[in-house]
Amino acid sequence: MTGFEGFWSQGDVITRSVAVLLLLMSVGAWVVILWKGWLLRRVRFDIERAVPAFWAAASLETGRDQLAAFDREQALLPLLTAAMATPPGGTLEAKGHTDSQLTRRLRDALHGVLAQLQFGQVLLASIGSTAPFIGLFGTVWGIYHALIAISAAGSMSIERVAGPVGEALVMTAAGLAVAIPAVLAYNIFGKMIGSCEAELEGFAHDLREMVTDATR
């Protein structure tokens, strides 16, 4: 029995816990990768269609309908809703300058949309940065456990050491296998989110200019 099966059968509670933890991290990372990849592709595609359709509309109501038809992930509609909203009377927000009120609402709406797009990034970064060390810990503990067992048997030879040590090294490889996809996905998604953020900021700026000009 070699490889991970041998490592699992000869390991103790700690080594098995490390293996289970790496498995859970891998599953969690791939769930986030597949979901975020699907989400960000939809958002980018929707922005490319929705923004030109909105500005090509003959009226604000028609533009809102066009935006709602294309904006499947609700990345643009919150900005339009914030731009057209009016603060309730008798509040501190209502006492501020109109331009300041508009800027504040658009900023808060933009932050909410970006938080939605960035969801899961912390998990990918955490998995990518910790999985190699968790795997290394499993390897070190496995080697220690194997050497103790060999020493207790009273026979020390390269043949008896090479097998358990090689099996323990599987944990290091497992840690890297978990971390590498998470790191790559984090970097790719970061670039995609940055592109969406630039488009959303541009749309928010144009909305602010439109509302400001209409109120003058």
C-alpha positions as CSV (number, residue, x, y, z in Angstrom):
1,M,0.0,0.0,0.0
2,T,1.6,3.2,-1.2
3,G,0.9,6.9,-1.7
4,F,-2.0,8.5,0.0
5,E,-3.7,5.2,1.0
6,G,-0.6,4.1,2.9
7,F,-0.2,7.5,4.5
8,W,-3.9,7.5,5.6
9,S,-3.8,3.9,7.0
10,Q,-0.6,4.6,8.9
11,G,-1.4,8.1,10.0
12,D,-2.9,9.2,13.3
13,V,-5.7,11.6,14.1
14,I,-3.6,14.7,13.3
15,T,-2.4,13.5,9.9
16,R,-6.0,12.4,8.9
17,S,-7.3,15.7,10.2
18,V,-4.9,17.6,7.9
19,A,-5.9,15.5,5.0
20,V,-9.6,16.1,5.6
21,L,-8.9,19.8,6.0
22,L,-7.1,20.0,2.7
23,L,-9.9,18.2,1.0
24,L,-12.5,20.6,2.4
25,M,-10.4,23.6,1.4
26,S,-10.1,22.1,-2.1
27,V,-13.8,21.6,-2.4
28,G,-14.5,25.1,-1.1
29,A,-12.0,26.7,-3.4
30,W,-13.5,24.9,-6.5
31,V,-17.0,25.8,-5.6
32,V,-16.0,29.5,-5.3
33,I,-14.0,29.3,-8.5
34,L,-16.8,27.9,-10.6
35,W,-19.4,30.2,-9.1
36,K,-17.4,33.4,-9.4
37,G,-16.2,32.5,-12.9
38,W,-19.9,32.1,-14.0
39,L,-21.0,35.3,-12.1
40,L,-18.2,37.6,-13.3
41,R,-18.7,36.5,-16.9
42,R,-22.4,37.3,-16.7
43,V,-21.7,40.7,-15.1
44,R,-19.1,41.7,-17.7
45,F,-21.4,40.6,-20.6
46,D,-24.4,42.4,-19.0
47,I,-22.5,45.7,-18.5
48,E,-21.3,45.6,-22.2
49,R,-25.0,45.3,-23.3
50,A,-26.9,47.3,-20.7
51,V,-25.0,50.6,-20.6
52,P,-25.2,51.3,-24.3
53,A,-28.9,50.3,-24.2
54,F,-29.6,52.6,-21.3
55,W,-28.0,55.7,-23.0
56,A,-29.7,54.9,-26.3
57,A,-33.2,55.0,-24.6
58,A,-35.5,57.9,-25.4
59,S,-36.5,58.5,-21.8
60,L,-35.4,57.6,-18.3
61,E,-38.3,55.2,-17.8
62,T,-37.4,53.4,-21.1
63,G,-33.7,53.4,-20.1
64,R,-34.6,51.8,-16.7
65,D,-36.5,49.1,-18.5
66,Q,-33.6,48.4,-20.8
67,L,-31.3,48.3,-17.9
68,A,-33.5,45.8,-16.1
69,A,-33.7,43.6,-19.1
70,F,-30.0,43.2,-19.4
71,D,-28.8,43.6,-15.8
72,R,-29.3,40.0,-14.6
73,E,-27.0,40.2,-11.6
74,Q,-28.2,43.6,-10.4
75,A,-24.9,45.4,-10.9
76,L,-26.2,48.5,-12.6
77,L,-29.8,48.9,-11.3
78,P,-28.7,49.8,-7.8
79,L,-26.7,52.7,-9.2
80,L,-29.7,54.1,-11.2
81,T,-32.0,53.6,-8.2
82,A,-29.5,55.6,-6.0
83,A,-29.2,58.3,-8.6
84,M,-33.0,58.8,-8.8
85,A,-33.7,58.5,-5.1
86,T,-34.6,61.3,-2.8
87,P,-33.8,61.3,0.9
88,P,-36.6,61.4,3.4
89,G,-37.4,64.8,4.8
90,G,-36.2,65.8,8.3
91,T,-33.0,63.8,8.1
92,L,-29.4,64.9,8.1
93,E,-29.0,63.6,4.6
94,A,-31.8,65.7,3.3
95,K,-30.2,68.8,4.8
96,G,-27.0,68.4,2.8
97,H,-26.3,69.9,-0.6
98,T,-28.0,68.1,-3.5
99,D,-24.7,67.2,-5.2
100,S,-23.3,65.8,-2.0
101,Q,-26.5,63.7,-1.4
102,L,-26.2,62.3,-4.9
103,T,-22.5,61.5,-4.5
104,R,-23.1,59.8,-1.2
105,R,-25.9,57.6,-2.5
106,L,-24.0,56.6,-5.6
107,R,-20.9,55.8,-3.5
108,D,-22.8,53.6,-1.2
109,A,-24.6,51.8,-4.0
110,L,-21.2,51.3,-5.8
111,H,-19.7,49.9,-2.7
112,G,-22.6,47.4,-2.3
113,V,-22.2,46.2,-5.8
114,L,-18.4,45.8,-5.5
115,A,-18.9,43.9,-2.2
116,Q,-21.1,41.5,-4.1
117,L,-18.5,41.0,-6.9
118,Q,-15.6,40.6,-4.4
119,F,-17.4,38.0,-2.3
120,G,-15.3,34.9,-2.1
121,Q,-12.0,36.6,-2.8
122,V,-10.9,36.5,0.8
123,L,-11.6,32.7,0.9
124,L,-9.5,32.1,-2.2
125,A,-6.6,34.2,-0.9
126,S,-6.7,32.4,2.5
127,I,-6.7,29.0,0.9
128,G,-4.0,29.9,-1.6
129,S,-1.7,31.3,1.2
130,T,-2.3,28.6,3.9
131,A,-2.8,25.3,2.0
132,P,1.0,24.8,1.2
133,F,1.9,25.3,4.9
134,I,-0.9,23.0,6.0
135,G,0.3,20.3,3.6
136,L,3.9,20.9,4.8
137,F,2.8,20.5,8.4
138,G,1.1,17.2,7.4
139,T,4.3,16.1,5.8
140,V,6.5,17.0,8.8
141,W,4.1,15.3,11.2
142,G,3.9,12.2,9.0
143,I,7.6,11.9,8.8
144,Y,8.0,12.3,12.5
145,H,5.2,9.7,13.1
146,A,6.9,7.3,10.7
147,L,10.4,7.7,12.2
148,I,9.0,7.1,15.7
149,A,7.3,3.9,14.4
150,I,10.5,2.7,12.7
151,S,12.6,3.5,15.7
152,A,10.3,1.5,18.0
153,A,10.6,-1.4,15.6
154,G,14.3,-1.4,16.2
155,S,15.3,-1.5,12.5
156,M,16.5,1.5,10.6
157,S,17.4,1.2,7.0
158,I,16.9,3.3,3.8
159,E,14.3,0.9,2.6
160,R,12.2,1.2,5.8
161,V,12.6,5.0,5.8
162,A,12.0,5.8,2.1
163,G,8.5,4.3,2.0
164,P,6.9,6.3,5.0
165,V,8.8,9.5,4.1
166,G,7.7,9.3,0.5
167,E,4.1,8.7,1.6
168,A,4.3,11.7,3.9
169,L,5.5,13.9,1.1
170,V,2.1,13.3,-0.6
171,M,0.7,15.9,1.9
172,T,3.0,18.6,0.5
173,A,1.9,17.8,-3.0
174,A,-1.7,17.9,-1.9
175,G,-1.2,21.3,-0.3
176,L,0.2,22.7,-3.5
177,A,-2.6,21.1,-5.5
178,V,-5.1,22.9,-3.4
179,A,-3.3,26.3,-3.3
180,I,-2.3,26.7,-7.0
181,P,-5.8,26.8,-8.5
182,A,-7.0,29.2,-5.7
183,V,-4.1,31.6,-6.3
184,L,-4.6,31.6,-10.1
185,A,-8.3,32.1,-9.7
186,Y,-7.8,34.9,-7.2
187,N,-5.5,36.8,-9.6
188,I,-7.8,36.3,-12.6
189,F,-10.9,37.3,-10.8
190,G,-9.2,40.3,-9.3
191,K,-8.4,41.5,-12.9
192,M,-12.0,40.9,-13.9
193,I,-13.4,42.7,-10.9
194,G,-11.1,45.6,-11.6
195,S,-12.5,45.8,-15.1
196,C,-16.1,45.7,-13.9
197,E,-15.3,48.3,-11.2
198,A,-13.9,50.7,-13.8
199,E,-17.1,50.3,-15.9
200,L,-19.4,50.8,-12.9
201,E,-17.5,53.9,-11.7
202,G,-17.8,55.4,-15.2
203,F,-21.6,54.6,-15.3
204,A,-22.0,56.1,-11.8
205,H,-20.1,59.3,-12.9
206,D,-22.3,59.6,-16.0
207,L,-25.4,59.2,-13.9
208,R,-24.3,61.9,-11.5
209,E,-23.6,64.3,-14.4
210,M,-27.0,63.5,-15.9
211,V,-28.9,64.1,-12.7
212,T,-26.9,67.2,-11.8
213,D,-27.5,68.8,-15.2
214,A,-31.3,68.0,-14.9
215,T,-31.6,69.7,-11.6
216,R,-29.8,72.9,-12.7
